[in-house]
Amino acid sequence: LIKGMTLEYGKDGKCRRYRQSVLDRLDSNKRGNSRDKDLGVIWIDDAVGALIDALEGKGELENTIFLFQMDHGMGDKSTLKEGGTRIAQFIHYPAEFGTGGKTFDGLVSTIDIAPTLMDYAGIREGSRGYYRMDGNSWKNAISDSREEKKWNTKRCLLFEHDKDRAIRCGCEKYSEINFSTRYVNLCNRNKKYINYPRLDPENKDLKSTFRRRALMMKRVFGCFKRRTKPSLAKNFYTKNCEILYETL
């Protein structure tokens, strides 16, 4: 029995009665996809609440790293556009961050989760038995403005889907989709990320306009592509490709 979900409905028919309560809380005026989305929201809200209640009950909530990520929307799902590669990520860890709220503008990825959590646990690169990973720990970067800027302007991330590849380094993005390449800039003149999808900078290929930058990004892209191609690579470690971008 789970407090906040099935506990309130007793031992007999607990799952069925709880699931019925989810349906009962739906807006009766909604239909189709909108209705299905609300079902998911209610269920996730209950599950997160139940987890928080359990941690509070054991006195561990303040000392627990709670990492929550959203899924992609359906519009650009299974593509390498920003709508298919960017998701929301929230961290709750009062013992480290307090409760006032803060943001981090550096580029982070799901590959950073493991090294970051291990870092908080005192397990770092160089520790005995440490497995080398492409991801980076953002533990120290979130409280260092210089490191945050570096993560925002110099970090490179690789995205893959089937045979398509894309890299994003700071504001720049280089992709190869269906064997067609494109170079775009995701920021405005003030180096601020362009609000997506209200304005879509990915529709304009800038290779011919900024040839030098496009060629530089092509070099970095080639590094990632070679490192991740099974028939060519001896290993798939890609941090050297990030270092290449930092030197451009």
N, C-alpha and C positions, 0 to 999 in steps of 0.2 A: 504494500500500500504506500502510495506516494503523497505526502502532504502537498496540498495545492493542486492536486490532480485527481487521484482516485481515492484518497483516504476519506474524503468527505462523503463518499457514496457507499461505504461499508464493504464487507467481504463478498456479499452476494451480488453478482452482476455489476461489479465495480467498473470494469472496462466499458461495458455497454452503456451504463448510465452516465459515465464521464463523457464518452463520445457523443452521447445525445445532448449533453449540456453544451458542447461546442456548437452543435447545430442550432440549439435554442438561442444562442447568443448572436447568431447571424442577423444582419439586417434583412428582413423579409422582402424588402423592395429590390434587392440586388439579385442579378441573374448571371449565368455564364461565367466567364473568366473572372469578373469582379468578385463574384461570390466565392469562387475557388480560392482566390488570393486571400480573402478575409478568413477563410477556414484555416489556411496556413498561418496567418498572423496570430490568430487566437491560440492555436496549438503551440506555436513557438513561444508566445508570451507566457502561457501556462508552464511550459517546460523550463524556461529560464527562471521564472519565479519560483518553481519548485526546487531548482538547483540552488538558488540564493537562500531559500528558506533552510535547506539542508545544511549549507555551509554556515549560516548564522547559528543554527541549532547546535553545531559542534564548535562554535567559537573560532572558525577558521576563515570567515569571509574577508576580513581585513588583510589576511596574509596569504590570499589566494590570487593568482594571476588568472583573470577571467578574460579570455580573448574571444571576441564574437565577430564573425564575418558574414556579410550578406552574399547572396548568389547574384548572378547576372540577371538583368532583365531579358526579356525575350527578343527585343528589337535587334541587337547585334550579337546575340548568343551564338557561339561557335564561329565567331569571326575574330580577327586580330585587330579590329578597330578598338578605339578606347572603350566603347560600350561593351565590348566583349572581353576586355582584359582588366578593366578597373572595377574594383568592388570596395564597399565600405568596410573598414576594420575598426573596431572599438576595443579598448583595453581598460579593464577595471582592476586596479591594484592599489588600494588605499595606502598600504604600508609603504609604498614607493612613491606614488604620485599624489597622494592626498585625495580630497574630494572636490577641489575647486575647479577641476577640468583644465585640460591643456591640449594643444594640437602639435603635430609634428609634420612639417612640410616636406620632408625627405621622401624619396621614392623607396617604397618597401614592397616586398613580395611574400607570397606564401613560403618560398624557400628560406626566408629569414626567420620563420617561426621556431624551427628546431634549434638553430644556433643561439637565438635570443633566450629561449627558455632554459637551455643548457647553461648559458652564461649566468642567468639569475641563480641557477643551482650550483654555481661555482665550477662548472665544467667548461673549459675553454680550449681553443686550439693550442696544442702543446701538452694538454693533459693526457695522462696515460690512457690509451685505448680510444682517444678522440678520433672520430671518423671525419675525414676532410669533406667539407660540403661547399657548394657554390654560394649558399646564402651567407649573409652577414648578420651579426648581432647588432641591434640598434640600442642596446642597453645604455651605453655611454653617450651615444649620439643625441639622444632625446633631451639631454640636459646641457649640451654644448652647442652654442649657436653657430660656431665655425664648422663643426661636424655636420650640423643640420643643413647648412648651405652646401657643403660638399655632397651630401646625399641627395640634395635637390638638383644640383647642377652637373654633377660628374658621375652619378650612379648610372649604370647601364643594366637594363633588364631585357631578357630574351623571352619571346612568346612563340609558342608553336601550336599548330593545328594541322594534322595530317602532314602534307608536304609544304605547307605555307610556314613562313618564318617572318618575324619582325623583331626589331630591337628598338628600345627607347632609351636614350641617353639624355638626361636633363629634359630640355624642351624639344629635342630633335628625335625624329622617328624615321626609321628606314625599314621598308618591308618588301617582301617578295611574295606576291599572291598570284597563284596560277601562273608562275614563272614571269610575272610582270613586276618590275621594281618601282618603288615610289619613295620619295623623300619629302617629308612634311615638317613643319614647325608648329608645335602645339601651343605656343605662347604668343602673346602680343609684344609690342615694342618695349614694354616695361617688364618683360620676362615673367609675366603673370599668365598662369594657365587659362586658356580660353574656355569659357563656360560651355560644357558639352552636355547635351547635344543642341542647345539653342543655336550655337554657331559651330560649324563643323570644319575645322582646318584640314581634316584628312581628305577632303575632296579635291584639294589643289596640290598637284605635284610640283615641287619647287626645284627639281633636279637641274633644269636648264637655267633657272634664275640664280641659284646659289651653288654653282658647279663645284667649287673648292670644298665647301662643307659637305656636299652630297658625296663627293669622292672619299672624303675622310670617313664619313659614316659607312660607306660601302666597304672600306677596309675593316672597320670594326665588325660590321655585319658578316663579312667573310670569315673572320676569326671565329665568331660564334657558330657559323654554319659548319665550318670544318670540324670544330670541337664536338658538335652534336650529330655528326653524320656517322652512323655505325660502320660503314664500309671504309671510312678514312681514319677515324679517330682511334688512337690507342687508349685514350682516357677522355672523359667528358667534363673535365674540370675547366671552367670558363672564366675564372677570376682574372687570368692574364689578359683576356679580351677587354675587361673593364679598365685595367691598367693602361692598355693601348689607347683607350679614349682619353684618359686623363693626360696623356702626353701630347695630344693633338692640339 
